[in-house]
Amino acid sequence: MCKHSNDRGSALVITIIIFAVLSVLGVAVLNMSLAETRQVVHQQNKIQSHYVARSGADALASFLIENPDELENMLSKTATYPGVGLVNNKEFNVKVTGTIHQFLIESVALKDGVEDAKIYLEMKEYNLLDYAIFANEILDIGNNQVINGNIGTNGNSIGFGHETVDGNVTLGPGSTESDILEAEGKSTGLVSSLSKELIYPPIETSQFTGEWPGGNTYEVSDGTIEKMTISNLNIGSNEFYISGNGEVHLLVEESANPIRVVGNGGFRTSSDAKLFIYYNGSQNIRFDGKAGSNVFLYAPNADLTFNGGGSGEFTGSLIVNTFNGPSSGTVFKHDPNLLMEDLMIDGVAGYVRSTWKQ
């Protein structure tokens, strides 16, 4: 009798111990499960906050791409009072820092008024000087032109010649799939379509306070930047030559033939000098003579006919309304070392998203 009682007592003790162990294990598993659940919820909240911050930055980027003139206002206002918005009832604030040529959008997602996630979006200005040739409307390369650089247009398509473009090609927002396929067959680089036409900002005419002294040669030294007006650039048998190690910026006044190069004429600079030519009018520009070196033409309203050059070489950028390049065999090369702010213009060409940063 005692023996059975002892057995029953031992079994009860073992049962209690097992139950206690299982209870402890159950509580531990439950705690682990709750901790994992809390971690998953925390991670989900962090991911949500990340995308809220990203959405805020992206929304402001879209606004500034559509309204580039609002950037200066945003730079000023958000420095003191960040913009505020909601995504799925989650709050974020944004601010903009930098310049009109390159800026950073900072977006912060908030939880209970406290920063929960932050992201940065770097924005850059479209650089028209990234192109050897950019035309607002028609871009007809011509049969034998050799392009060593990027070309682009706000128009739907490009008139390609026999040669392949050794560079990227940019088409306007109205380009079709067939336009893109044609460009891809004529380019060694990337072909892309603009989501919005690049803006041709106006020339800052008030900056050109000097006057061209006359003649066809000029020396600029010590890295200086000379800004002058000139009545016309009708170049005949003599070259228009800039020497030295600085920049000459010439605003050509309105006339019947504002810019025309014939015969053996042409534009040329020494290796360390650059010549920027600006023309605000809509008269036709003709290059029927030699090509040029380190020459940058900004004529947003003018049509350029490029007949000259023979087998010569043109280094620089031609930014015009339309470009017509017949069978002259010129080699166009692009200078990659210039930024948009090197042009004496008022405003920017537009903005593009560049880099996301945490």
N, C-alpha and C positions, 0 to 999 in steps of 0.2 A: 504494500500500500504506500509506504513512504517512497519507495523507488519510483512508482508511477507519478506521484506528486512532484518528486524532484524533476522527472522528465518533462512534465507539463510546465513546471516553473522555468526550466532551461529553454524550452521552446518559446515561451512567452518573452523571455529576455531577448532571445535571438530575433524574434519578430519585431520587438520594439526597436532593437538596434538597427535592423534592416530598414524599418520604416523611417527611423531618424536619418540614416544615411541617404535613403532615397529622397527624403524631404530636403536635406541639405543640397543634394545634387540637383533636385528640381528647382530650388530657389536660385542656385548658381546658374543653371541653364536659362531660367527665366530672366535673371539679371543680364546674362550675356545676350540673350535675344533682345531684351529691351535696349541694351547699349548699342547693339548692332542696328536696331530700328532707329534709335536716336541718331546714329552716325549716318545712316542712309538718308534720313530726313534732313540732317545738317548738310550733307553733300548735295541733295536735291535743291535745298534752299540756296546753297552757294552757286550751283549751276544756274538756277533761275536768276539770281542776282547778277551773275556774269552776263547773261544774255539780256537782262534789263539794261545794264550799263552799256553793252554793245549796241543795243537798239537805240538808246538815247544818242550815242555818238553818231550812229549811222543816219538817224533822222536829221540831225543837225547838218551832217555832211551833205545829204541830199538837198536840204534847203539852200546851203551855200553854193552848191553846184548849179542850182537853178537860179539863184539870186546872188551872183558874185559881188555885186555892189554893196551888199549888206555886211561884208566881212569887217570893214573898219568899224562899223557900228557895234558888231558883236565883240570885237577885240576890246573896245572901250567899255561896253556895258558889263560883260561877263567877268571882267577883271574885278569888279566890285560886287556885282550881284549875279551869281550863276543862274543860268536858266533852269527851270524846274519842270518836270513832266511825270507822267504815269504810264506804266506798261503793266497790264494785268493787275491793276491796283497796287503795283509796287512803285515807289517813288525813286526818281533819279534826278541828279542835277548835272549840268554841263557848263564848261567854260572853254574859251578859246584863247590861246596864247601864240605869239609869233608875229609875222609880218604879212603883208598882202601877197607876198611871193611864196611864202611857205609857212604853214601854221600847224598847230597841234590842237586837237579836240580832246579834252579830258572829260570823261563821263564817270560818275560815281553813283552806284546803286545804294539806297539807304534801307536799313531795317530798324524800325523804331527810332528813326532820326539819326542813326549811327551808320557810318560807312561800312558796307558789307562786301562790296566789290568795286574795283576801279579798273578802267581800261583807257588806253590812249589810241587815237587814230591820227596818223600823220597825213596831212594833205599837202599836195604839191600843185604848183601852177603848171598848166600846159605851156610848154616852151616852143613857140613858133620857130625859134632858132635851132631846134632839133632837126629841122627839115632843110634839105638842099633846095627843095622847091615846095611851096605850099600855095595853093590857089583857092580862093573863096568859092569860085564857081567852076569854070572849065579848066581842066589840066590835060593838055594834049602834048605828050612828050615829044613826038616826032619819031621818024623811022630810025635814025642812026645815032640818037643821043645815048651816051653812056652815063648812067647814074650810079655813083659810088656814095650812097647816102640815103637818107629817108626822104620819101615824098608823101604828100597828102593833099586832101581837098575836102571842103565842106560839101562838094557835089556828090552825086551818087556813084560816079564811075570815073575812070581815067582812060584817056586814049593812049594805049601802049604802042610802041613801035616794035622794031625787030629785036632790040636788045633787051636782056633781062636786067631788072633793077637789082643792084647789089645793096639791099637795105630793106627797111620796113616800109610798108604801104598802109596809109590810113585813108579810109573812105568815109564819106558823110553818113549821117544817120538814115538817109533814105536809100542806102545801097541795098541791093537784093542779093540773094544767094548766088545767082549767076555772076553778078559783079564781083563778088568776093572770090569765087572760083577762078574767074579770069585773072584777077590780081595775083592769086596764089600761083598761077601758072607762069606769071611774069616776074616773080620776086624770089630772091633767095632768103628773105627775112620773113617776119611775121606780118600778116594782114589782119587789120582790125577795122571795126566800124565805130564811129563816134556815136555816143548816146545823145549828144547835144552838139550843135555846131560850135566850133571854136570862134570866139569873139575876136574881131580886129579892133583893138582899142585905138582911140584917136591919138594923133601925134601931139606931143606937148610943144606947140609952136613957140610958146613964150620962153622956152629955154634957149632958143637960137638967137642970142643977142649980138653975136658978131656978124661980120660981113666978109665974104670971100674977097681976098685982096686982088684977085685977077690972075691970069696965067693958068698954066696946066700943071704946075708942080707946087708942092708945099711940103715943108718939113715940120714934123711935130716931135717934140723931144721930152725926155724925162718922164715918160709915162703919163703925160697930160692928156686931157680930153678937150678938144676944140669943138665948139658948136657954132655954126655959121649958116647964114642964108646965102643962096646963089641964084642968080636970075634964071639960068638954064644950064644944062649939061649937054651941049651939042659938041660931041667930040669927033674931029675929023682925022687928019693925017697924024696928029701927035697924040701920044698917050696922056691920060690924066693920071699923074703919078704922085703918090704920097709916100714920103720917106720918114725915117726916124723910128721911134719906139713908143708911139702913143696912138690915139684915136682921133679921127676927124669925122664929125657928124655934120652932114650938109642937108639943109632943107631947101629943096628946089621950088622956086616960086612958079605960079601958074603962067603958062605961055602956050603958044601954038604947038611948039615942039619942045616940051620941057626936058626930056631926056632922049638923046638919040646918039648912037655910036655908029659911025660909018668908016669905010676904007680901012686904013691901018690903025684907026683909033681904038681905044679900049681903056679899061681901068686897071691900074696895077699899083701894088704897094710893096714896100720892102718887107722882109720876113717878119719884122716885129711891129709893123704898123697895120692899122685897120681903117677901112673906109666904110662908113654907114651913110646911105643915101635915103632920104625921105621925100615922098611926094604925096600931097594931099588930094590932088586933082584927079580927073578922070580921062585926060588926054592919053592917047595911045603912046606907049614907050617902045622904042625899037632899038635892039642890039643887033646891028648889021656889020659890025666890025669885029675886032678881036674879043676874046672872052675877058677874064679878069682874075685877080687873086686877092683874097681877103676883102671881098666886096660884099656888102649886105644891103639889099634893096628892100625897103618897106614902102609899098605903094598900094594901100588897101583898096583903092577905088579904080585903079588903072589896069588896063590890059597890056600885057607884055608880049611882043613878038620877038623871038630870039632866032634870028637868021644867021648871025655871025659865028665866028669861032673857028670854022674849018675843023681841023683836028686839034684845036687848042683845048685849054683846060680852064674851067671856072671853079674857083674855090670860094665858098661863102654860102649865103642863103638868099633866095628870091621869094619874097612874100607879096603876092599880088592878087588882083581880082581874078584875072584869067591868064593862063600861060599857053602860048602857042609856039612849039619848038619844031620847026621843019627839019629837013634832012641835012643838018650842018655837021654832024659828027662830033659835036663838043662833048668833052668829058666833064661832068659836074661832080664836084667833091664837096663834102660837108665838113665844116669846122665844128667839132664836138665840144669845144671849150667855152662856149658862150651861153649865158643865161638870159632869160627874158628881160631882166632888168637892165641889160646892156642896151636895149632899145630905148630911145627917148620917146616913150609913148605914155599915155595917161590911162592907167588901168591894167587889167590882166586879161589873158586870153580865155580864162576859165580854170577850173580846178578838177583834180582827179584824186581818188583815194590812193594812198601810197602804201602805208605799212601799219598793221595793228601791233600794239605793244601792251604788255601787261604792266 
